[in-house]
Amino acid sequence: MSLKIFLIRNMFLYFLIVILMLGVTSCAPKGITPSPYPTQKPMPRGDFPVEPVEKQPSVEEPKPRMIASLQLTQQAQSLIESRQADGAIRILEKAVALDPLNGRNYYYLSEAWLIKENTEQAASFNELASIHLSSDEKWRQRIANQKQRIKEQADLIKTE
């Protein structure tokens, strides 16, 4: 009987040792594989690359909000051409909410307010258009002409 107990204890110890060894080897780090990327020597302090890094011009994709704003602007243009100022104003306000940097919306808002003979509102939106479209020569000229028409209409209203 003592031999049986001895064998059971030893088998238990061997079993425990095997489990511990398997546990330890499974935790061991895997072999180190070389990086697929080429390595470079670090640059000494103070040395910088001689060739300048050129910046690629970024071509920005139009955002969905910008596209939606432009579509609304086109709708409003049609309404302005048919002298439907109220509808144009509602549409242009939505366009401005979608893309507040689009100066054309302000220009057309000014046109719509001119149709309604509200020269104060027209002048305010003309000023905003001037700010946002100042870099475009064609639009600067259109804005200047619009400003003149606003002034003429305001003078005409004062004399009535």
Protein Blocks (a to p, Z undefined) as FASTA:
>chain_A
ZZmmmmmmmmmmmmmmmmmmmmmmmmpccdddddfbdcdddddehiacfbdcdddddddd
ddfklmmmmmmmmmmmmmmmnopaklmmmmmmmmmmmmmmlmklmmmmmmmmmmnopakl
mmmmmmmmmmmmmmpmklmmmmmmmmmmmmmmmmmmmmZZ
